[in-house]
Amino acid sequence: MTSVGGKPSDAGAGASETASTPSARPQWTRQVHRWLSIAFTVTVIANLVAFGLGKPLMWLVYSPLPPLFLLMFTGLYMFVLPYATEWRSRRSAEK
């Protein structure tokens, strides 16, 4: 089965099948990153609405920060992953 971009789709793959593949962690990280981005967007919109209505509650003002920090860590992990994979493959080829 192929998806829109012509790449193979894993829509029919079961959870146990996906967990055993080497790319299970990046897929899981991407999914967490997507959901965190939705949570961050919702908290920012809630902040904008609260500021528009008057003085917002303090916990609402700081509510975007936890998803933002988690987005930073998952984003950095996904950014470094290709470089780390290339470094590992070159290192194992040298041996």
Backbone as ProteinMPNN parsed JSONL, in Angstrom:
{"seq_chain_A": "MTSVGGKPSDAGAGASETASTPSARPQWTRQVHRWLSIAFTVTVIANLVAFGLGKPLMWLVYSPLPPLFLLMFTGLYMFVLPYATEWRSRRSAEK", "coords_chain_A": {"N_chain_A": [[0.84, -1.171, 0.0], [0.614, 2.232, -0.85], [1.201, 5.643, 0.049], [0.116, 9.077, -0.399], [2.426, 10.456, -1.322], [3.762, 8.507, -2.726], [5.302, 6.929, -1.209], [5.795, 4.014, 0.81], [3.053, 3.078, 2.831], [2.359, 2.717, 6.291], [-0.078, 2.072, 7.303], [-1.492, -0.297, 7.655], [0.076, -1.672, 9.389], [0.655, -3.379, 12.418], [0.811, -2.632, 15.978], [2.748, -4.137, 17.331], [4.345, -4.89, 15.252], [5.387, -2.457, 14.372], [6.81, -1.627, 16.611], [8.998, -3.304, 16.683], [10.652, -2.599, 14.625], [13.619, -0.884, 13.467], [13.158, 1.821, 13.085], [11.226, 2.608, 14.871], [11.416, 4.281, 17.138], [12.014, 6.95, 16.075], [9.585, 7.336, 14.648], [7.713, 7.282, 16.7], [8.608, 9.481, 18.157], [8.182, 11.517, 16.318], [5.385, 11.474, 16.201], [4.709, 12.174, 18.848], [5.841, 14.722, 18.832], [4.178, 15.995, 16.973], [1.68, 15.972, 18.342], [2.371, 17.466, 20.587], [2.824, 19.907, 19.362], [0.249, 20.601, 18.64], [-0.916, 20.867, 21.187], [0.621, 23.005, 22.145], [-0.117, 25.022, 20.333], [-2.845, 25.298, 20.954], [-2.69, 26.229, 23.614], [-1.415, 28.681, 23.21], [-3.333, 30.035, 21.682], [-5.389, 30.109, 23.58], [-4.152, 31.78, 25.406], [-4.012, 34.179, 23.914], [-6.734, 34.764, 23.638], [-7.423, 35.053, 26.338], [-5.85, 37.283, 27.057], [-7.088, 39.148, 25.458], [-9.555, 39.385, 26.691], [-9.021, 40.589, 29.083], [-7.151, 40.836, 32.125], [-5.233, 37.963, 32.296], [-5.203, 34.762, 34.039], [-2.418, 33.736, 36.031], [-1.385, 31.096, 35.744], [-2.335, 30.449, 33.269], [-0.931, 32.114, 31.613], [1.63, 31.048, 31.685], [1.217, 28.541, 30.664], [1.879, 27.708, 27.95], [4.575, 27.056, 28.103], [5.531, 24.399, 29.125], [4.755, 22.541, 26.932], [6.272, 23.794, 24.947], [8.98, 23.504, 25.758], [9.165, 20.701, 25.694], [8.689, 20.335, 22.971], [11.013, 21.491, 22.016], [12.989, 19.639, 22.869], [12.173, 17.225, 21.557], [12.279, 18.105, 18.929], [15.002, 18.794, 18.645], [16.101, 16.246, 18.984], [15.083, 14.911, 16.701], [16.335, 16.459, 14.784], [19.068, 15.926, 15.151], [19.214, 13.209, 14.761], [19.596, 12.119, 11.991], [22.281, 12.871, 11.546], [23.607, 11.563, 13.621], [23.075, 8.912, 12.948], [24.416, 8.726, 10.501], [27.032, 9.183, 11.412], [27.379, 6.957, 13.075], [27.202, 4.896, 11.156], [29.417, 5.421, 9.521], [31.419, 5.09, 11.385], [31.184, 2.362, 12.043], [31.829, 1.297, 9.581], [34.495, 1.854, 9.352], [35.724, 0.087, 11.031]], "CA_chain_A": [[0.0, 0.0, 0.0], [1.399, 3.453, -0.903], [0.497, 6.839, 0.457], [0.01, 10.115, -1.413], [3.73, 10.803, -1.865], [4.372, 7.376, -3.393], [6.083, 6.173, -0.243], [4.984, 2.961, 1.424], [2.269, 3.466, 3.989], [2.335, 1.719, 7.348], [-1.418, 2.124, 7.878], [-1.933, -1.629, 8.024], [1.024, -2.305, 10.305], [0.206, -3.468, 13.801], [1.677, -1.975, 16.955], [3.897, -4.991, 17.629], [5.188, -4.866, 14.072], [6.061, -1.175, 14.337], [7.722, -1.503, 17.747], [10.192, -4.114, 16.491], [11.478, -2.053, 13.562], [14.616, 0.06, 13.952], [12.689, 3.204, 12.994], [10.069, 2.799, 15.738], [11.607, 5.438, 18.011], [11.767, 8.211, 15.363], [8.168, 7.471, 14.338], [7.056, 7.624, 17.956], [9.013, 10.837, 18.481], [7.465, 12.424, 15.401], [3.983, 11.532, 16.609], [4.673, 12.977, 20.079], [6.128, 16.092, 18.427], [2.961, 16.53, 16.349], [0.673, 16.218, 19.375], [2.846, 18.585, 21.393], [2.615, 21.141, 18.608], [-1.175, 20.919, 18.759], [-1.122, 21.363, 22.55], [1.236, 24.326, 22.22], [-0.954, 25.951, 19.581], [-4.077, 25.527, 21.724], [-2.382, 27.074, 24.766], [-1.132, 30.034, 22.728], [-4.622, 30.628, 21.32], [-6.068, 30.396, 24.846], [-3.496, 32.977, 25.948], [-4.442, 35.353, 23.148], [-8.122, 35.039, 24.007], [-7.424, 35.54, 27.724], [-5.336, 38.649, 27.065], [-8.106, 39.988, 24.839], [-10.67, 39.568, 27.619], [-8.579, 41.315, 30.272], [-5.95, 40.29, 32.768], [-5.379, 36.507, 32.396], [-4.663, 34.081, 35.209], [-0.975, 33.52, 35.884], [-1.1, 29.748, 35.256], [-2.648, 30.42, 31.844], [0.146, 32.824, 30.925], [2.794, 30.157, 31.584], [0.82, 27.213, 30.174], [2.562, 27.244, 26.732], [5.993, 26.725, 28.304], [5.865, 22.962, 29.126], [4.811, 21.95, 25.586], [7.352, 24.406, 24.171], [10.239, 22.851, 26.114], [9.136, 19.339, 25.158], [8.872, 20.474, 21.523], [12.425, 21.754, 21.772], [13.753, 18.404, 23.016], [11.853, 16.283, 20.48], [12.785, 18.693, 17.687], [16.456, 18.624, 18.604], [16.38, 14.823, 18.772], [14.837, 14.586, 15.296], [17.326, 17.162, 13.985], [20.376, 15.288, 15.306], [19.125, 11.789, 14.419], [20.283, 11.728, 10.746], [23.724, 13.038, 11.696], [24.083, 10.487, 14.494], [23.006, 7.676, 12.172], [25.524, 8.765, 9.54], [28.269, 9.036, 12.175], [27.479, 5.551, 13.492], [27.459, 4.021, 10.006], [30.809, 5.631, 9.122], [32.283, 4.523, 12.429], [31.172, 0.899, 11.92], [32.484, 0.958, 8.316], [35.93, 1.987, 9.544], [36.232, -1.058, 11.8]], "C_chain_A": [[0.889, 1.24, 0.0], [0.542, 4.627, -0.479], [0.544, 7.856, -0.673], [1.349, 10.411, -2.076], [4.42, 9.67, -2.603], [5.229, 6.542, -2.472], [5.197, 5.1, 0.373], [4.289, 3.467, 2.673], [2.296, 2.351, 5.02], [0.971, 1.688, 8.027], [-1.895, 0.752, 8.333], [-1.027, -2.32, 9.021], [0.483, -2.288, 11.722], [1.21, -2.833, 14.741], [2.912, -2.822, 17.253], [4.868, -5.016, 16.458], [6.014, -3.578, 14.04], [7.099, -1.072, 15.444], [9.02, -2.278, 17.528], [11.11, -3.569, 15.404], [12.469, -1.052, 14.13], [14.124, 1.506, 13.942], [11.491, 3.466, 13.902], [10.226, 4.034, 16.616], [11.423, 6.752, 17.261], [10.294, 8.404, 15.016], [7.391, 7.89, 15.576], [7.374, 9.064, 18.338], [8.305, 11.842, 17.587], [6.007, 12.575, 15.812], [3.828, 12.369, 17.881], [4.902, 14.451, 19.739], [4.893, 16.743, 17.796], [1.908, 16.878, 17.393], [1.091, 17.356, 20.291], [2.647, 19.912, 20.67], [1.145, 21.564, 18.651], [-1.461, 21.495, 20.144], [-0.545, 22.769, 22.709], [0.375, 25.366, 21.518], [-2.231, 26.291, 20.346], [-3.802, 26.444, 22.918], [-2.055, 28.506, 24.356], [-2.431, 30.737, 22.343], [-5.407, 30.982, 22.579], [-5.461, 31.637, 25.508], [-3.955, 34.236, 25.23], [-5.868, 35.747, 23.5], [-8.18, 35.629, 25.414], [-6.901, 36.975, 27.813], [-6.335, 39.612, 26.436], [-9.267, 40.288, 25.763], [-10.287, 40.361, 28.861], [-7.312, 40.692, 30.816], [-6.12, 38.78, 32.942], [-4.811, 35.965, 33.707], [-3.198, 33.746, 34.963], [-0.66, 32.131, 35.336], [-1.381, 29.646, 33.754], [-1.543, 31.096, 31.035], [1.337, 31.892, 30.691], [2.451, 28.778, 31.018], [1.484, 26.797, 28.855], [3.996, 26.758, 26.958], [6.291, 25.225, 28.373], [5.825, 22.312, 27.742], [5.942, 22.523, 24.732], [8.691, 23.757, 24.474], [10.283, 21.415, 25.594], [9.282, 19.337, 23.639], [10.337, 20.712, 21.18], [13.236, 20.459, 21.842], [13.456, 17.405, 21.895], [12.355, 16.8, 19.134], [14.286, 18.554, 17.553], [16.834, 17.173, 18.361], [16.19, 14.461, 17.299], [15.829, 15.285, 14.372], [18.669, 16.432, 13.995], [20.374, 13.847, 14.799], [19.805, 11.414, 13.095], [21.805, 11.839, 10.845], [24.313, 11.93, 12.563], [24.086, 9.154, 13.756], [24.148, 7.608, 11.172], [26.861, 8.559, 10.253], [28.468, 7.595, 12.609], [27.81, 4.649, 12.319], [28.886, 4.192, 9.503], [31.761, 5.001, 10.114], [32.322, 2.991, 12.319], [31.843, 0.457, 10.619], [34.007, 1.024, 8.45], [36.531, 0.776, 10.254], [36.456, -2.268, 10.971]], "O_chain_A": [[1.839, 1.3, 0.781], [-0.68, 4.612, -0.626], [0.966, 7.533, -1.783], [1.395, 10.601, -3.291], [5.549, 9.838, -3.065], [5.823, 5.552, -2.9], [3.979, 5.266, 0.448], [4.875, 4.197, 3.472], [2.26, 1.173, 4.667], [0.871, 1.32, 9.198], [-2.638, 0.656, 9.31], [-1.32, -3.433, 9.458], [-0.083, -1.289, 12.167], [2.335, -2.529, 14.344], [4.007, -2.282, 17.412], [6.076, -5.149, 16.651], [7.202, -3.608, 13.717], [8.162, -0.487, 15.237], [10.041, -1.943, 18.129], [12.242, -4.035, 15.272], [12.202, -0.434, 15.161], [14.62, 2.33, 14.71], [10.8, 4.467, 13.715], [9.257, 4.766, 16.818], [10.721, 7.625, 17.772], [9.796, 9.528, 15.082], [6.515, 8.752, 15.506], [6.493, 9.789, 18.798], [7.877, 12.899, 18.051], [5.457, 13.676, 15.776], [2.911, 13.184, 17.976], [4.238, 15.328, 20.291], [4.601, 17.909, 18.059], [1.309, 17.952, 17.34], [0.245, 18.136, 20.729], [2.336, 20.924, 21.298], [0.84, 22.756, 18.694], [-2.167, 22.496, 20.267], [-1.163, 23.625, 23.342], [0.16, 26.459, 22.041], [-2.647, 27.449, 20.378], [-4.596, 27.34, 23.202], [-2.384, 29.446, 25.079], [-2.608, 31.916, 22.649], [-6.026, 32.045, 22.641], [-6.178, 32.444, 26.099], [-4.252, 35.247, 25.868], [-6.173, 36.931, 23.644], [-8.903, 36.596, 25.655], [-7.446, 37.79, 28.558], [-6.416, 40.772, 26.842], [-9.902, 41.335, 25.639], [-11.167, 40.764, 29.622], [-6.512, 40.107, 30.086], [-7.03, 38.341, 33.645], [-4.036, 36.636, 34.388], [-2.789, 33.503, 33.827], [0.259, 31.998, 34.527], [-0.748, 28.858, 33.051], [-1.257, 30.695, 29.907], [1.973, 31.936, 29.638], [3.336, 27.929, 30.908], [1.647, 25.595, 28.646], [4.569, 26.111, 26.082], [7.243, 24.79, 27.725], [6.762, 21.596, 27.387], [6.504, 21.822, 23.891], [9.464, 23.482, 23.557], [11.319, 20.962, 25.108], [9.92, 18.447, 23.077], [10.841, 20.202, 20.179], [14.074, 20.205, 20.978], [14.377, 16.803, 21.342], [12.805, 16.019, 18.296], [14.792, 18.234, 16.478], [17.776, 16.891, 17.621], [17.034, 13.784, 16.713], [16.137, 14.773, 13.295], [19.33, 16.333, 12.961], [21.428, 13.32, 14.444], [20.554, 10.437, 13.084], [22.531, 11.009, 10.299], [25.394, 11.418, 12.272], [25.006, 8.354, 13.925], [24.777, 6.562, 11.009], [27.726, 7.841, 9.753], [29.574, 7.062, 12.527], [28.614, 3.728, 12.459], [29.513, 3.212, 9.098], [32.79, 4.444, 9.732], [33.384, 2.39, 12.486], [32.376, -0.651, 10.555], [34.723, 0.324, 7.735], [37.714, 0.48, 10.091], [36.88, -3.301, 11.489]]}, "name": "protein", "num_of_chains": 1, "seq": "MTSVGGKPSDAGAGASETASTPSARPQWTRQVHRWLSIAFTVTVIANLVAFGLGKPLMWLVYSPLPPLFLLMFTGLYMFVLPYATEWRSRRSAEK"}
